[in-house]
Amino acid sequence: MPASQSSSVLVVGAGIVGVAAAWQLAEQGHAVTLVDPALGGDPTEPSGSQAALGILMARVFHRSSGRAWRLRQQSHALWNHWLADLGQRGHQLRRRQGLLLLAASNDDLSKQQRIAADRERLGIPMQLLGPADLARVHPALPGRPLGALFSPEDSQLDPGPVMDAMHAEARKAGVEYVAERALRIERQRPWRLILASGRPLEAPWLVLALGMGTAPLLEGIGLPLHLEPVLGQALELELAADPNWQWPGAVVWQGVNLVPRPDLHPGGRRLWLGATLEPGMQGSPEALDHLRHLGGDAPEWLEQATVVRSWSGLRCHPQGRPAPVLEEPEPGLLVASGHYRNGVLLAPATAAWLCERIGGAPPARYPPGEPAP
Ligand SMILES: Cc1cc2nc3c(=O)[nH]c(=O)nc-3n(C[C@H](O)[C@H](O)[C@H](O)COP(=O)(O)OP(=O)(O)OC[C@H]3O[C@@H](n4cnc5c(N)ncnc54)[C@H](O)[C@@H]3O)c2cc1C
């Protein structure tokens, strides 16, 4: 619905969080400018969104209350709505339903039992499986799982095509694209963003969705935000023979996702495996090797597979506070960063928060002590 009084908004960072926000804000009638050097094919640093496996783990969560739970459920509902909406606009986006979480220990088993009982109370479908059920699944599952939790409403999608669709719709909705690096913010009225070329851009609303790039911009105006990079490496494998996938969706084994990708190549033998969790910007060969062999738990068919592609990206982990960081530290300055391991899942709830925050009115006080423009 168009905003009653549209604002102009600068969205800095065009990962999945930034492009989703730009698209939704433009659809609300705001005049949006999206800034990122990667829009011109020049990534400043390995972005999380380009590396993500796209697991949407909303329904399986250790809690069923609080902010994190609410953001997950809101995103779950919005992803259903967004994918249907994008489909109606001609973007055929594939979504693979179902997540099977394997239990490697008795501790895992009791956590899964607690989650299943809690979700039953909430009317959310979830199924506990025993070792005999799992032994029938083909191809053989990794390790020797003691049991599993199957969540039919959780899913996986490919972030790349989804972001392409959002970009197409954002352009149609009038988003202006600026393929430049943001250098610094100036606390002006309205907010001023200085680009690497020296060109200033101004708007009453400034959205910082730069992942790891958010902290340096905030520091420049004396607002420290502690974000730690956590690198993730991932692999695409070609299996030696057609596995005739009968898995009920992606499989999660001790935090590693195994995503069947029969659609990627004729013969249906591709699989995505990821991702490592490595604090810092540098990936280690040891961590990649551990991933490749699932720490010794890979079944024979997986051991025999060939690596056809590897990639990595940075997750942005807020220090000393929960992910993500969604806040307005000063009127008109909105931080939407630090989504850590769930930025793909949480992009819709983040966009919804920004749309609600910006609404149809200018920032409440702007800057502190001065009247609104
Ligand atoms: C290997 C891996 C697997 C993952 N798997 C999943 C998953 O299965 N499910 C899930 O939900 N999440 C997953 N994640 C996490 C997810 O990818 C991130 O949480 C999400 O991508 C964060 O998106 P973002 O838009 O905030 O940041 P990013 O994608 O990092 O985008 C930030 C953007 O800001 C731009 N930028 C940086 N500096 C500047 C500057 N100075 N000026 C202008 N632009 C700038 C960059 O070019 C970049 O495009 C995974 C992450 C990794 C690394």
The ligand as an SDF file (V2000), in Angstrom:
LIG
                    3D

 53 58  0  0  0  0  0  0  0  0999 V2000
   28.6050  -19.9580    3.7350 C   0  0  0  0  0  0  0  0  0  0  0  0
   27.4050  -19.2940    4.3080 C   0  0  0  0  0  0  0  0  0  0  0  0
   26.1920  -19.9910    4.3710 C   0  0  0  0  0  0  0  0  0  0  0  0
   25.0550  -19.3680    4.8770 C   0  0  0  0  0  0  0  0  0  0  0  0
   23.8810  -20.0480    4.8830 N   0  0  0  0  0  0  0  0  0  0  0  0
   22.7490  -19.4370    5.3110 C   0  0  0  0  0  0  0  0  0  0  0  0
   21.5050  -20.1170    5.2740 C   0  0  0  0  0  0  0  0  0  0  0  0
   21.4410  -21.2820    4.8800 O   0  0  0  0  0  0  0  0  0  0  0  0
   20.3880  -19.4480    5.7010 N   0  0  0  0  0  0  0  0  0  0  0  0
   20.4290  -18.1570    6.1350 C   0  0  0  0  0  0  0  0  0  0  0  0
   19.3810  -17.5990    6.4870 O   0  0  0  0  0  0  0  0  0  0  0  0
   21.6070  -17.4890    6.1870 N   0  0  0  0  0  0  0  0  0  0  0  0
   22.7600  -18.1060    5.7960 C   0  0  0  0  0  0  0  0  0  0  0  0
   23.9500  -17.4440    5.8620 N   0  0  0  0  0  0  0  0  0  0  0  0
   23.9860  -16.1120    6.4580 C   0  0  0  0  0  0  0  0  0  0  0  0
   23.5320  -15.0900    5.4590 C   0  0  0  0  0  0  0  0  0  0  0  0
   24.2330  -15.2700    4.2610 O   0  0  0  0  0  0  0  0  0  0  0  0
   23.7480  -13.6770    5.9840 C   0  0  0  0  0  0  0  0  0  0  0  0
   23.1760  -13.5340    7.2620 O   0  0  0  0  0  0  0  0  0  0  0  0
   23.1120  -12.6580    5.0300 C   0  0  0  0  0  0  0  0  0  0  0  0
   23.5800  -12.8840    3.7340 O   0  0  0  0  0  0  0  0  0  0  0  0
   23.3960  -11.2430    5.4660 C   0  0  0  0  0  0  0  0  0  0  0  0
   22.9300  -10.4150    4.4490 O   0  0  0  0  0  0  0  0  0  0  0  0
   23.2640   -8.8710    4.4360 P   0  0  0  0  0  0  0  0  0  0  0  0
   22.5060   -8.2980    3.2940 O   0  0  0  0  0  0  0  0  0  0  0  0
   23.0520   -8.2990    5.8020 O   0  0  0  0  0  0  0  0  0  0  0  0
   24.8470   -8.7830    4.2170 O   0  0  0  0  0  0  0  0  0  0  0  0
   25.7510   -9.1540    2.9810 P   0  0  0  0  0  0  0  0  0  0  0  0
   25.1610  -10.2120    2.1500 O   0  0  0  0  0  0  0  0  0  0  0  0
   27.1280   -9.3810    3.5190 O   0  0  0  0  0  0  0  0  0  0  0  0
   25.7350   -7.8360    2.1020 O   0  0  0  0  0  0  0  0  0  0  0  0
   26.3840   -6.6660    2.4880 C   0  0  0  0  0  0  0  0  0  0  0  0
   26.5230   -5.7950    1.2480 C   0  0  0  0  0  0  0  0  0  0  0  0
   27.0960   -4.5550    1.6720 O   0  0  0  0  0  0  0  0  0  0  0  0
   28.0050   -4.1260    0.6670 C   0  0  0  0  0  0  0  0  0  0  0  0
   28.9520   -3.1920    1.2380 N   0  0  0  0  0  0  0  0  0  0  0  0
   29.9430   -3.4500    2.1390 C   0  0  0  0  0  0  0  0  0  0  0  0
   30.6260   -2.3200    2.3900 N   0  0  0  0  0  0  0  0  0  0  0  0
   30.0490   -1.3230    1.6500 C   0  0  0  0  0  0  0  0  0  0  0  0
   30.2920    0.0830    1.5060 C   0  0  0  0  0  0  0  0  0  0  0  0
   31.2530    0.7220    2.1670 N   0  0  0  0  0  0  0  0  0  0  0  0
   29.4740    0.7970    0.6770 N   0  0  0  0  0  0  0  0  0  0  0  0
   28.4360    0.1920    0.0210 C   0  0  0  0  0  0  0  0  0  0  0  0
   28.1700   -1.1430    0.1250 N   0  0  0  0  0  0  0  0  0  0  0  0
   28.9700   -1.8760    0.9270 C   0  0  0  0  0  0  0  0  0  0  0  0
   28.6490   -5.4100    0.1520 C   0  0  0  0  0  0  0  0  0  0  0  0
   29.1720   -5.2370   -1.1600 O   0  0  0  0  0  0  0  0  0  0  0  0
   27.4700   -6.3890    0.2060 C   0  0  0  0  0  0  0  0  0  0  0  0
   26.8110   -6.4670   -1.0440 O   0  0  0  0  0  0  0  0  0  0  0  0
   25.1200  -18.0370    5.3560 C   0  0  0  0  0  0  0  0  0  0  0  0
   26.3230  -17.3390    5.2900 C   0  0  0  0  0  0  0  0  0  0  0  0
   27.4510  -17.9490    4.7690 C   0  0  0  0  0  0  0  0  0  0  0  0
   28.7260  -17.1770    4.7050 C   0  0  0  0  0  0  0  0  0  0  0  0
  1  2  1  0
  2  3  1  0
  2 52  2  0
  3  4  2  0
  4  5  1  0
  4 50  1  0
  5  6  2  0
  6  7  1  0
  6 13  1  0
  7  8  2  0
  7  9  1  0
  9 10  1  0
 10 11  2  0
 10 12  1  0
 12 13  2  0
 13 14  1  0
 14 15  1  0
 14 50  1  0
 15 16  1  0
 16 17  1  0
 16 18  1  0
 18 19  1  0
 18 20  1  0
 20 21  1  0
 20 22  1  0
 22 23  1  0
 23 24  1  0
 24 25  2  0
 24 26  1  0
 24 27  1  0
 27 28  1  0
 28 29  2  0
 28 30  1  0
 28 31  1  0
 31 32  1  0
 32 33  1  0
 33 34  1  0
 33 48  1  0
 34 35  1  0
 35 36  1  0
 35 46  1  0
 36 37  1  0
 36 45  1  0
 37 38  2  0
 38 39  1  0
 39 40  1  0
 39 45  2  0
 40 41  1  0
 40 42  2  0
 42 43  1  0
 43 44  2  0
 44 45  1  0
 46 47  1  0
 46 48  1  0
 48 49  1  0
 50 51  2  0
 51 52  1  0
 52 53  1  0
M  END
$$$$
